[in-house]
């Protein structure tokens, strides 16, 4: 967290200390809960508009770009690890699984939530594309309002590039579906980089036009 410093889309660490055998972290206040709680509450009423989907996604993508630019993997990208500030800025948080590149031999055993984990992480050989896969599942969840499986045939289908179990709203744009599909490619080398994702025209448009 010290290495990440101050960034608009990563939760900032201000102080850290040990006291009576406990580690304390003082971070900026994110007082609008987390993305998973927002999705649980909002999703009960109506689907998110595509404009808001792009807005949410673009903020998280910018946070991940900052990490990848510093050669740091997050390895646990999911809605529960995205916090929301009072002005509705979204920021990546919970860096307990994060690691610097290149990874040492004893660091490849890191695993985040199975619902969001990339297939190559289970083989013990992964890099930045693993975060892209998790980010793609976050985008899928936000777009299609699905509950991601943590095992079984449905879990395997998502990691083979099969999205047939996911029902997109009739008004979902081809650009959004195509980006999700590209990010969830089974082979890491077939996924877009975070720079390519941030450079997507719809991401740029969202950052420029939607402020709330």
C-alpha positions as CSV (number, residue, x, y, z in Angstrom):
1,X,0.0,0.0,0.0
2,X,2.9,2.4,0.6
3,X,4.1,1.6,-2.9
4,X,0.8,2.5,-4.4
5,X,0.8,5.9,-2.9
6,X,-2.0,8.4,-3.6
7,X,-4.1,7.5,-6.6
8,X,-7.8,8.5,-7.3
9,X,-8.8,4.8,-7.7
10,X,-6.8,3.0,-5.0
11,X,-7.6,3.3,-1.3
12,X,-4.7,5.2,0.2
13,X,-2.7,4.2,3.3
14,X,-1.9,7.1,5.6
15,X,-0.3,5.4,8.6
16,X,0.5,1.9,9.9
17,X,1.8,0.7,13.3
18,X,2.0,-2.3,15.6
19,X,0.5,-2.2,19.0
20,X,0.1,-5.1,21.5
21,X,0.9,-7.7,18.8
22,X,-1.7,-6.2,16.3
23,X,-1.1,-4.4,13.0
24,X,-3.2,-1.3,12.5
25,X,-3.7,0.4,9.1
26,X,-5.0,3.9,8.9
27,X,-6.6,4.5,5.4
28,X,-8.7,7.1,3.9
29,X,-12.4,6.9,4.8
30,X,-14.6,5.3,2.2
31,X,-18.0,6.0,3.7
32,X,-20.4,4.8,0.9
33,X,-19.9,1.1,1.5
34,X,-18.6,-1.4,-1.0
35,X,-19.6,-2.4,-4.6
36,X,-20.9,-5.8,-3.6
37,X,-23.3,-4.2,-1.1
38,X,-24.4,-1.6,-3.6
39,X,-25.1,-4.4,-6.2
40,X,-27.1,-6.4,-3.6
41,X,-29.2,-3.4,-2.7
42,X,-29.6,-1.8,-6.1
43,X,-30.0,-5.1,-8.0
44,X,-33.2,-5.9,-6.1
45,X,-34.9,-3.0,-7.7
46,X,-33.8,-2.7,-11.3
47,X,-30.8,-3.5,-13.5
48,X,-28.0,-1.0,-13.7
49,X,-28.0,1.2,-16.8
50,X,-25.2,0.6,-19.2
51,X,-23.9,4.1,-18.6
52,X,-23.4,3.3,-14.9
53,X,-21.9,-0.1,-15.7
54,X,-19.2,1.6,-17.8
55,X,-18.7,4.2,-15.1
56,X,-18.2,1.6,-12.4
57,X,-15.9,-0.5,-14.6
58,X,-13.8,2.5,-15.7
59,X,-13.0,3.5,-12.2
60,X,-11.9,0.0,-11.2
61,X,-9.9,-0.4,-14.4
62,X,-8.0,2.8,-13.7
63,X,-7.1,1.5,-10.2
64,X,-5.9,-1.7,-11.6
65,X,-3.9,0.1,-14.3
66,X,-2.1,2.0,-11.6
67,X,-1.1,-1.3,-9.9
68,X,0.0,-2.9,-13.1
69,X,2.0,0.2,-14.1
70,X,3.9,-0.4,-10.8
71,X,4.3,-4.1,-11.6
72,X,2.0,-5.1,-8.7
73,X,-0.7,-7.7,-9.0
74,X,-3.9,-7.4,-7.0
75,X,-4.9,-11.1,-7.3
76,X,-8.3,-10.6,-5.5
77,X,-10.3,-8.2,-7.7
78,X,-14.0,-8.5,-6.8
79,X,-16.9,-6.2,-5.9
80,X,-16.3,-6.7,-2.2
81,X,-12.8,-5.2,-2.6
82,X,-14.0,-2.1,-4.4
83,X,-15.0,0.7,-2.0
84,X,-17.2,3.8,-2.8
85,X,-16.5,7.3,-1.5
86,X,-19.1,9.9,-0.6
87,X,-18.8,11.5,-4.0
88,X,-19.2,8.1,-5.7
89,X,-15.6,7.5,-6.7
90,X,-14.8,3.8,-6.7
91,X,-11.4,2.6,-5.5
92,X,-9.7,-0.7,-5.3
93,X,-8.9,-1.9,-1.8
94,X,-7.8,-5.0,0.2
95,X,-4.3,-5.6,-1.0
96,X,-3.6,-8.6,1.2
97,X,-3.1,-10.9,-1.7
98,X,-1.1,-8.5,-3.8
99,X,2.4,-9.2,-5.0
100,X,5.2,-7.5,-6.9
101,X,6.5,-8.8,-10.1
102,X,8.5,-10.8,-10.8
103,X,7.0,-13.3,-8.4
104,X,9.4,-15.4,-6.3
105,X,9.0,-19.2,-6.6
106,X,7.2,-19.4,-3.2
107,X,4.7,-16.7,-4.1
108,X,2.8,-18.6,-6.8
109,X,0.5,-20.3,-4.2
110,X,-1.6,-17.2,-3.7
111,X,-5.3,-17.6,-4.4
112,X,-8.2,-15.2,-4.1
113,X,-11.9,-16.0,-4.1
114,X,-12.7,-19.0,-6.3
115,X,-15.7,-17.1,-7.8
116,X,-13.3,-14.6,-9.4
117,X,-10.1,-16.6,-9.8
118,X,-8.4,-17.0,-13.2
119,X,-7.9,-20.6,-14.4
120,X,-4.1,-20.3,-14.7
121,X,-3.9,-19.3,-11.0
122,X,-4.8,-22.9,-10.1
123,X,-1.9,-24.1,-12.2
124,X,0.5,-22.0,-10.1
125,X,1.8,-19.9,-13.1
126,X,0.2,-16.5,-13.7
127,X,0.9,-12.9,-14.4
128,X,-1.1,-9.7,-15.0
129,X,-3.7,-11.4,-17.2
130,X,-5.0,-13.1,-14.1
131,X,-6.2,-9.8,-12.8
132,X,-7.8,-9.1,-16.2
133,X,-9.8,-12.3,-15.9
134,X,-11.0,-11.3,-12.4
135,X,-11.9,-7.8,-13.6
136,X,-13.8,-9.4,-16.5
137,X,-15.9,-11.5,-14.1
138,X,-16.6,-8.3,-12.0
139,X,-17.8,-6.6,-15.2
140,X,-19.9,-9.7,-16.1
141,X,-21.5,-9.6,-12.6
142,X,-22.2,-5.9,-12.8
143,X,-23.7,-6.2,-16.3
144,X,-25.7,-9.3,-16.2
145,X,-26.6,-9.3,-12.5
146,X,-25.5,-12.9,-12.1
147,X,-24.4,-14.9,-9.0
148,X,-21.0,-16.3,-9.9
149,X,-20.4,-20.0,-9.2
150,X,-17.6,-21.1,-6.9
151,X,-17.3,-24.6,-8.4
152,X,-19.0,-27.2,-10.6
153,X,-19.9,-27.2,-14.3
154,X,-21.0,-23.6,-14.4
155,X,-17.6,-22.6,-12.9
156,X,-15.8,-24.6,-15.5
157,X,-17.8,-23.2,-18.3
158,X,-16.9,-19.6,-17.4
159,X,-13.2,-20.6,-17.4
160,X,-13.5,-22.2,-20.8
161,X,-14.9,-19.0,-22.4
162,X,-18.5,-20.3,-22.4
163,X,-20.9,-17.5,-21.4
164,X,-24.1,-19.4,-22.4
165,X,-25.4,-19.5,-18.8
166,X,-25.3,-15.6,-18.7
167,X,-28.4,-13.8,-19.8
168,X,-27.6,-10.3,-20.9
169,X,-30.4,-7.7,-21.1
170,X,-31.7,-7.2,-24.6
171,X,-30.4,-3.6,-24.6
172,X,-26.8,-4.5,-23.7
173,X,-24.4,-3.2,-26.3
174,X,-22.2,-5.5,-28.4
175,X,-19.2,-3.4,-27.2
176,X,-19.9,-4.4,-23.6
177,X,-20.5,-8.1,-24.4
178,X,-17.4,-8.2,-26.6
179,X,-15.2,-6.7,-24.0
180,X,-16.4,-9.2,-21.3
181,X,-15.8,-12.1,-23.7
182,X,-12.3,-10.9,-24.5
183,X,-11.4,-10.5,-20.9
184,X,-12.6,-14.0,-20.1
185,X,-10.6,-15.8,-22.7
186,X,-9.2,-19.0,-21.2
187,X,-5.7,-18.4,-22.5
188,X,-4.0,-15.4,-20.7
189,X,-2.2,-14.2,-23.9
190,X,-5.6,-13.8,-25.6
191,X,-6.9,-11.3,-23.1
192,X,-6.5,-7.5,-23.5
193,X,-4.0,-5.7,-21.4
194,X,-5.1,-3.1,-18.8
195,X,-3.8,-0.3,-21.1
196,X,-6.0,-1.6,-24.0
197,X,-9.0,-1.8,-21.6
198,X,-8.5,1.8,-20.3
199,X,-8.1,2.9,-23.9
200,X,-11.5,1.4,-24.9
201,X,-13.7,4.2,-26.4
202,X,-16.6,3.3,-24.1
203,X,-14.4,3.6,-21.0
204,X,-13.1,7.0,-22.1
205,X,-16.6,8.2,-22.8
206,X,-17.8,7.1,-19.4
207,X,-15.0,8.9,-17.6
208,X,-15.7,12.1,-19.6
209,X,-19.5,12.2,-19.4
210,X,-20.8,10.5,-16.3
211,X,-20.0,12.1,-13.0
212,X,-22.5,10.4,-10.7
